[in-house]
């Protein structure tokens, strides 16, 4: 039954490793809906601790998206 549901709804299991760059769902009012962070550790099968702006959030895998590396700061040496 689970396989049928996943096939029908296009569900894909995504696993993250510590240090992976991700976008985490933001639930505070206003501001951005997704915030950049890094996977700290895996807590359960689909629960992760995410380091976001010097704090740790706990998020379900459905509330995470693969993210690109943090934007580099411009180099003013030229």
Secondary structure as the mmCIF struct_conf table of DSSP 4:
data_model
#
loop_
_struct_conf.conf_type_id
_struct_conf.id
_struct_conf.beg_label_comp_id
_struct_conf.beg_label_asym_id
_struct_conf.beg_label_seq_id
_struct_conf.end_label_comp_id
_struct_conf.end_label_asym_id
_struct_conf.end_label_seq_id
HELX_RH_AL_P HELX_RH_AL_P1 UNK A 2 UNK A 9
TURN_TY1_P TURN_TY1_P1 UNK A 10 UNK A 10
TURN_TY1_P TURN_TY1_P2 UNK A 18 UNK A 19
STRN STRN1 UNK A 21 UNK A 25
BEND BEND1 UNK A 28 UNK A 31
BEND BEND2 UNK A 33 UNK A 33
STRN STRN2 UNK A 34 UNK A 42
BEND BEND3 UNK A 44 UNK A 46
STRN STRN3 UNK A 47 UNK A 52
TURN_TY1_P TURN_TY1_P3 UNK A 53 UNK A 54
STRN STRN4 UNK A 55 UNK A 60
HELX_RH_3T_P HELX_RH_3T_P1 UNK A 61 UNK A 63
STRN STRN5 UNK A 64 UNK A 66
HELX_LH_PP_P HELX_LH_PP_P1 UNK A 68 UNK A 75
#
